[in-house]
Amino acid sequence: MKEYELIIESYNPCGGREHGKKELMEIETNDPVAYVKGHAQVTEVEVVSENEEEILIEVNQYGYVKRYTFTEI
């Protein structure tokens, strides 16, 4: 299983990113997309970018956006 540093940013369209909430944690997973689907309890996610260094996934739930940034440790 791979280890990741995970940053979860939560914000709504009215307040924007400046007023968002951030969480930082370390997790183990083989599938970041499946992790986000389970964590956010949604069936659809958008992989915004993916490269060797990080994976950026966004979830939009009724106007509230959560951005998950996975960086492999």
C-alpha positions in Angstrom: 0.0 0.0 0.0 1.2 3.5 -0.8 1.6 6.3 1.8 0.3 9.8 1.1 0.3 13.1 2.7 -3.3 14.3 2.1 -4.5 17.9 2.2 -8.3 18.4 2.2 -9.5 21.9 1.4 -13.2 22.7 1.9 -14.8 25.9 0.6 -18.0 27.2 -0.8 -18.5 29.5 -3.8 -19.6 32.5 -1.8 -16.6 32.5 0.6 -14.0 31.3 -1.8 -10.6 29.7 -1.0 -9.6 32.5 1.4 -12.2 31.3 3.9 -11.8 27.6 3.3 -10.9 25.0 5.9 -7.8 22.8 5.5 -7.0 19.4 7.0 -3.7 17.6 6.8 -3.2 13.9 7.4 -1.2 10.9 6.4 -3.0 7.9 4.9 -2.4 4.6 3.2 -4.3 3.6 0.1 -3.7 2.0 -3.3 -6.5 4.0 -5.0 -6.8 7.7 -4.1 -10.0 8.0 -6.2 -11.7 5.2 -4.3 -10.5 6.8 -1.0 -12.1 10.1 -1.9 -15.4 8.4 -3.0 -15.6 6.7 0.4 -14.5 9.7 2.4 -16.8 12.2 0.7 -19.6 9.6 0.3 -20.1 10.4 -3.4 -20.0 8.4 -6.6 -18.5 11.0 -8.9 -15.2 12.8 -8.5 -13.1 14.8 -10.9 -9.4 14.1 -11.2 -8.1 17.6 -11.9 -4.4 16.7 -12.4 -2.2 13.8 -11.9 1.6 13.5 -12.2 4.4 11.6 -10.5 4.5 14.0 -7.6 0.8 14.5 -6.7 -2.8 13.7 -7.5 -5.5 16.5 -7.3 -9.1 15.4 -7.0 -12.2 17.6 -6.6 -15.7 16.9 -5.4 -18.6 19.3 -5.8 -21.5 18.7 -3.5 -24.4 21.2 -4.0 -22.0 24.1 -4.5 -19.6 23.1 -1.7 -16.2 22.1 -3.1 -13.7 19.8 -1.5 -10.2 19.5 -3.0 -8.1 16.5 -2.1 -4.3 16.8 -2.8 -2.4 13.5 -2.5 1.4 13.7 -2.3 3.2 10.3 -2.1 5.6 10.0 0.9 
